[in-house]
Each structure stands twice: as structure tokens, then as C-alpha cells.
Amino acid sequence: MDAADKWVEVVRDMKDAAIDPYDVEVVCRDILRYMRTARIRDIGRFKQRVGLEYEAFLKSLRYEEERIQPIVNDDDFWEATIDMIRR
């Protein structure tokens, strides 16, 4: 399974478990778009969800924290998204 298929599968699983699946999909796509377009210099710290670049990432999303945190804290989603930006 390639990185894109894995990412889609993880997002689909998150949508299946969500109250508002469309909302989950929109946030996931925005996260992926940011991570593919932003210049992340310290990917190690970013991957650990710490540092100034990670904080800037969270602020750039412009969603309520309660919408973002469950998604970025999902380890499967986070790993799949990191794998997508390495393509």
C-alpha cells in the first residue's frame, strides 16, 4: 500500500467514527495541504508535535482547538500525513 492509499484509509476510518464526517475530511485536507506547501525545516521536532513550526502550523489552520486536536493527536493519521509529505 502506498502512502496516498494509507492516508485515504486512515481519513476514511476517522470519518466513520466521527459525528460530522465532512468536517473531519475538510480539516484533514487542510492539514495535508499545509504540510505539503509549508517549508518545515525541523521535521523531527514537527513529527513529535513540538516546536515553533508546529505551533505556527496549528495557528495557521484557523479552526477551534477542539476540532484540530483529536485529528493531529491520532497517531495513525499523523504518521500517514508525514509519509505523504515525504513523497
ZIUR-V643774 format. One record per residue. PHI is phi in whole degrees, 0 to 359 (NA if undefined). OMEGA is omega in radians with two decimals (999 if undefined). BURIAL is # if it has 16 or more other C-alpha atoms within 10 Angstrom, else .. Layout:
phi->[PHI	PHI]
omega->[OMEGA	OMEGA]
burial->[BURIAL	BURIAL]
//
This chain:
phi->[NA	276	298	295	296	295	299	298	297	295	296	299	297	294	296	297	269	268	285	239	300	297	299	298	297	298	295	299	294	295	297	297	300	299	292	278	259	281	268	261	279	250	296	297	290	298	298	279	67	223	103	294	294	292	297	297	300	299	293	290	289	58	244	296	301	291	275	276	304	298	282	289	274	282	299	296	296	298	295	296	290	299	296	292	281	276	293]
omega->[3.14	-3.03	-3.12	3.13	3.13	3.14	-3.14	-3.14	3.14	3.12	3.11	3.10	3.12	3.11	3.13	-3.11	-3.02	3.05	3.12	-3.07	-3.14	3.12	3.12	-3.13	-3.14	3.14	3.13	3.12	3.10	3.10	3.14	3.13	3.12	-3.05	3.10	-3.06	-3.11	3.08	-3.12	-3.05	-3.10	-3.06	3.13	3.12	3.11	3.12	3.11	3.12	3.08	3.04	-3.10	3.14	3.11	3.11	3.09	3.09	-3.13	-3.14	-3.09	-3.06	3.07	3.01	3.05	-3.09	-3.12	3.05	-3.05	-2.98	3.13	-3.12	-3.11	3.11	3.07	-3.04	3.13	3.11	-3.09	3.14	3.13	3.14	3.08	3.11	3.13	-3.11	3.11	-3.10	999]
burial->[.	.	#	.	.	#	#	#	.	#	#	.	.	#	#	.	.	.	.	.	.	.	.	#	#	.	#	#	.	.	#	#	.	#	#	#	.	.	.	.	.	.	.	.	.	#	.	.	#	.	.	.	#	#	.	.	#	#	.	.	.	.	.	.	.	.	.	#	.	.	#	#	.	.	.	#	#	#	#	#	#	#	.	#	.	.	.]
//
